[in-house]
Amino acid sequence: MTVTRFAPSPTGYLHIGGLRTALFSWLTAKHNNGKFLLRIEDTDMARNSEEAKDAILKAFEWVGMSHDGDVVYQSKRFDIYKKYIDQLLEEGKAYKCYMSKEELDALREEQMAKKERTRYDGRYRDFTGTPPEGVKPVIRIKAPQEGTIRFVDGVKGEMSIAATEVDDFVIARADGTPTYNFVVAIDDATMGLTDVIRGDDHLYNTPKQIVVYNALGFKIPNFYHVAMINNEQGKKLSKRDGATDVMAYKEMGYLPEALLNFLVRLGWSHGDQEIFSIEEMIELFGPANINKSSSNYNLDKLLWLNAHYIKNKSNGELAELLKPFGVDIAEHDKLEMLLDATKERGKTLVELAEQINLILTSPTEYDEKSVKKAFKGEAKEILTDFIAMLQTWEKPLHLPSDYHEVMEKIVADKEIGFGKIGMPLRVSLLGSMTGSGLDEIMAILGVDETIERIERAVANIA
């Protein structure tokens, strides 16, 4: 059975690079009817944040990427790590190193002066003498001293590193706390991981983790190291570019399905297809098809996808999604008409809420540039005649097509271009030149509110 995981540290928010890695792992598990596990790597007690941990879990809940089983916390597994450290010590595969900080600093300075790579020199590897007083030892693993460490990376191909590049690294600090590469290898092995998908910033941790796997006789999983996401200029993605908290995307009015669709295309493709439902992603995704090269973040693409998913939501769903953005139209008698008129214009839920409020909120002031353009010449007379026409119209005025008929009538009677009624009418109803179709707006407002807004605008025309 395929078993994958995502293992964030709760020292900050979950950003979209992390979410993409999690998505690739989740899809791999789902595609193979396997398990996707969530592990919180919270051994750094000084930097851990309860708030960050909660934010990570909320982000997973929001995007709908459920994990199998309980969340695993490294902070609750210290007994497991100690057991394996003791085992390695007993088997002579790890040892206590009494090197002081001063000795280590002196060794590094000497190596740097000789332009050598800084590394531990193994001086306590086979130590049998009397331990120096006052030095709490660290525990180091015995790394191979010759040959090569090889593994096949599912994205980058065959990787080979000389064993001499990996020194006897520390697996437990002087206070007994285990180190990152040791606990990750123990967790991945004991949790039954078959496939480890992670960012390629972890690529050079892999040989160290393989040393741990081999020392304990664990089966080595398949590794996939995914290239980073760059900004649109091909440089490292910053917060300003979009490397922000996943939950900030919710606040900005993005839909989770749009964000996941956007992320799956950053580093993976299936022909020329751009739009993928969750079901299609699960059916088609395979980690072997992850791109070797970095991907570029493209905000326009994300907005285009988000607009697509907004347009394809039912009006009932949209009404619920808009509530956190200060728009409650669930009981509005023109709900369908209101959303049909606006959802083509909103690329985000924030924009959609603005479009709806523009219609539902009577303008208290008028945009200066729009006024200069629209309220000139015969505008006052045309609007006054339009009010009279609405008041005396013989047929019921309910649908946008009904109001369009009135507009066509005034254009014909006064022998004017459509813009002569369109521009002043739009500014009268909305306060500026923006917004949905005029016939739709009037049908939503109804005759009385339409007339009231035009009368108020007429009173403001000099």
Secondary structure by P-SEA (a helix, b strand, c coil): cbbbbbbbbccccccaaaaaaaaaaaaaaaaacbbbbbbbcccccccccaaaaaaaaaaaaaaccccccccccccccaaaaaaaaaaaaaaccbbbbcccaaaaaaaaaaaaaacccccccccccccccccccccbbbbbcccccbbbbbbbbccccbbbbbcccccccccccccccccaaaaaaaaaaaacccbbbbccccccaaaaaaaaaaaacccccbbbbbbbbbcccccccccccccccaaaaaaacccaaaaaaaaaaccccccccccccaaaaaacccccccccbbbbbbaaaaaaaaaaaaaaccaaaaaaaacccccccccccaaaaaaaacccccccaaaaaaaaaaaacccccccaaaaaaccccaaaaaaaaaaaaaaacccccccaaaaaaaaaaaaaaacccccaaaaaaaaaaccccccccaaaaaaaacaaaaaaaaaaaaaacc
